[in-house]
Amino acid sequence: MKIYYILFVLFFTQPQLSGQNITGKWYGLLDPEGEALRITLDIEQTKRSYKTTLFSIDQTTEGFEMKRSKLKNSIYSTKALLGLFRFSGAYTGDSIAGTFIQFGMKYPLVFTRQKIEKTVFKRAQEPELPLPYYTEDVKFANNTDSVTLAGTLSLPGRERAYPAVILISGSGPQNRDEELARHKPFLVLSDYLTRNGIAVLRYDDRGYGESTGCHECATTANFAGDVNAAIEYLKTRTEIDINNIGLIGHSEGGMIAPMVASENSDVSFIVTLAAPGVSLKEIVLKQNELIARAEGESEEKIALDRTITNKAMDMIAEADDVDVLQKQLSKYIKKEARKHKKLIKEESSVKDYVDFYLSEYANVWMIYALNYNAIEYFEKVQCPSLILNGKKDLQVDSEDNLLAIEKAYKNSGNKNVKFIEYPNLNHLFQECETGSPSEYSAIEQTISPKVLGDITRWIQGIID
């Protein structure tokens, strides 16, 4: 599972400076965790202040109407609803320069009137045009949730029906290429599979890119519904062998694949990449500990975070109402953070610390996920399965999760399963040094060629 999903929420209100006009469009570039993201502000004058709409244009076409801002001594400060993100900057007439704060992390951010072109990061494994196969932009509907998914269908050819896979992304809203850390894993995987005779459907997550719907309102069950809609769409295509439709899920997608396969007989096989097998609470606690230690965090601070997160997870799992949960969590975490203020002050203020927990954990997705039992679904999977993990994965620990999934298959009696643990690969299945997410964007490789080859050969063996 990914650790960071940045929803950039900024808002600038209050009357303009004398002789200056802050209305109109402002353009900025935020570069968190190796991802360059363009942020646009559209500011309109109102009777009392301003109305501002923010667009994170590299993430979604949807605009966000913002709230809670003030101007004092030429400094604009703003925060999102619940204070989950903050920005403070100096307005000089032709720029707004300051700092964006989220999860206790600080990023410089400068807005100007000059439009910014998209920064393109081309990795060696990404395909070059022209492609030796057919691609088509497609749309299909999840009528249950009134959502339309937009994606790309890649076909080895048009002359016959091909086996096909649907790619299912990890947690957090992502586009059809599963683009993160300046990499496009699903583009690379799709290209490799299609060149080897396997059709691929990949799509933008709901509420992201060209897909409609609300991502932050959805749970894993809703995303499973989107996969079922994708299956139904493929069944309408004459170029697809409907008896050989499989699922490939990464991280949370590795939760969704067995969820769908256990209930949908149209699924012929599944491949999971870093799939959770233990509870989400166990994964989060282990993930936080491993990453913090890899980043050089003190054992005392690691222990504090574990204690607070453990309690927070229990509160979330029992929650019925998100608004009530946010208040309860805020009160508890604020109390603990103040008690240990000296320990957290180097990385953040007490407020930043509280905001981090609220933004990461107090949502409907987390409430559902903490009550999700991955093993229950793996035990029901009867189709051929390939289960992959990297030994240096710090987000979904391979030892704990592979062991749990292996036990589930033994209980199910399904012997048509293969497990592979790669000794030097991280959560993105890159060859790495430590496995820390901070390395992802610095590594040139998008996916290990061995993983690409293993997946392809296994699928070919299943469908032959």
Rosetta blueprint (number, residue, H / E / L):
1 M L
2 K L
3 I L
4 Y L
5 Y L
6 I L
7 L L
8 F L
9 V L
10 L L
11 F L
12 F L
13 T L
14 Q L
15 P L
16 Q L
17 L L
18 S L
19 G L
20 Q L
21 N L
22 I L
23 T L
24 G E
25 K E
26 W E
27 Y E
28 G E
29 L E
30 L E
31 D L
32 P H
33 E H
34 G H
35 E L
36 A L
37 L E
38 R E
39 I E
40 T E
41 L E
42 D E
43 I E
44 E E
45 Q E
46 T L
47 K L
48 R L
49 S L
50 Y E
51 K E
52 T E
53 T E
54 L E
55 F E
56 S E
57 I L
58 D L
59 Q L
60 T E
61 T L
62 E L
63 G L
64 F E
65 E E
66 M L
67 K L
68 R L
69 S E
70 K E
71 L E
72 K E
73 N L
74 S L
75 I E
76 Y E
77 S E
78 T E
79 K E
80 A L
81 L H
82 L H
83 G H
84 L L
85 F E
86 R E
87 F E
88 S E
89 G E
90 A E
91 Y E
92 T L
93 G L
94 D L
95 S E
96 I E
97 A E
98 G E
99 T E
100 F E
101 I E
102 Q E
103 F L
104 G L
105 M E
106 K E
107 Y E
108 P E
109 L E
110 V E
111 F E
112 T E
113 R L
114 Q L
115 K L
116 I L
117 E L
118 K L
119 T L
120 V L
121 F L
122 K L
123 R L
124 A L
125 Q L
126 E L
127 P L
128 E L
129 L L
130 P L
131 L L
132 P L
133 Y L
134 Y E
135 T E
136 E E
137 D E
138 V E
139 K E
140 F E
141 A E
142 N E
143 N L
144 T L
145 D L
146 S L
147 V E
148 T E
149 L E
150 A E
151 G E
152 T E
153 L E
154 S E
155 L E
156 P L
157 G L
158 R L
159 E L
160 R L
161 A L
162 Y E
163 P E
164 A E
165 V E
166 I E
167 L E
168 I E
169 S L
170 G L
171 S L
172 G L
173 P L
174 Q L
175 N L
176 R L
177 D L
178 E L
179 E L
180 L E
181 A L
182 R L
183 H E
184 K L
185 P H
186 F H
187 L H
188 V H
189 L H
190 S H
191 D H
192 Y H
193 L H
194 T H
195 R H
196 N L
197 G L
198 I L
199 A E
200 V E
201 L E
202 R E
203 Y E
204 D L
205 D L
206 R L
207 G L
208 Y L
209 G E
210 E L
211 S L
212 T L
213 G L
214 C L
215 H L
216 E L
217 C L
218 A L
219 T L
220 T H
221 A H
222 N H
223 F H
224 A H
225 G H
226 D H
227 V H
228 N H
229 A H
230 A H
231 I H
232 E H
233 Y H
234 L H
235 K L
236 T L
237 R L
238 T L
239 E L
240 I E
241 D E
242 I E
243 N E
244 N E
245 I E
246 G E
247 L E
248 I E
249 G E
250 H E
251 S L
252 E H
253 G H
254 G H
255 M H
256 I H
257 A H
258 P H
259 M H
260 V H
261 A H
262 S L
263 E L
264 N L
265 S L
266 D L
267 V L
268 S L
269 F E
270 I E
271 V E
272 T E
273 L E
274 A L
275 A L
276 P L
277 G L
278 V L
279 S L
280 L H
281 K H
282 E H
283 I H
284 V H
285 L H
286 K H
287 Q H
288 N H
289 E H
290 L H
291 I H
292 A H
293 R H
294 A H
295 E L
296 G L
297 E L
298 S L
299 E H
300 E H
301 K H
302 I H
303 A H
304 L H
305 D H
306 R H
307 T H
308 I H
309 T H
310 N H
311 K H
312 A H
313 M H
314 D H
315 M H
316 I H
317 A H
318 E L
319 A L
320 D L
321 D L
322 V H
323 D H
324 V H
325 L H
326 Q H
327 K H
328 Q H
329 L H
330 S H
331 K H
332 Y H
333 I H
334 K H
335 K H
336 E H
337 A H
338 R H
339 K H
340 H L
341 K H
342 K H
343 L H
344 I H
345 K L
346 E L
347 E L
348 S L
349 S L
350 V H
351 K H
352 D H
353 Y H
354 V H
355 D H
356 F H
357 Y H
358 L H
359 S H
360 E H
361 Y H
362 A L
363 N L
364 V H
365 W H
366 M H
367 I H
368 Y H
369 A H
370 L H
371 N L
372 Y L
373 N L
374 A H
375 I H
376 E H
377 Y H
378 F H
379 E L
380 K L
381 V L
382 Q L
383 C L
384 P L
385 S E
386 L E
387 I E
388 L E
389 N E
390 G E
391 K L
392 K L
393 D L
394 L L
395 Q L
396 V L
397 D L
398 S H
399 E H
400 D H
401 N H
402 L H
403 L H
404 A H
405 I H
406 E H
407 K H
408 A H
409 Y H
410 K H
411 N H
412 S H
413 G L
414 N L
415 K L
416 N L
417 V E
418 K E
419 F E
420 I E
421 E E
422 Y E
423 P L
424 N L
425 L E
426 N L
427 H L
428 L L
429 F L
430 Q L
431 E E
432 C L
433 E L
434 T L
435 G L
436 S L
437 P H
438 S H
439 E H
440 Y H
441 S H
442 A H
443 I L
444 E L
445 Q L
446 T L
447 I L
448 S L
449 P H
450 K H
451 V H
452 L H
453 G H
454 D H
455 I H
456 T H
457 R H
458 W H
459 I H
460 Q H
461 G H
462 I H
463 I H
464 D L
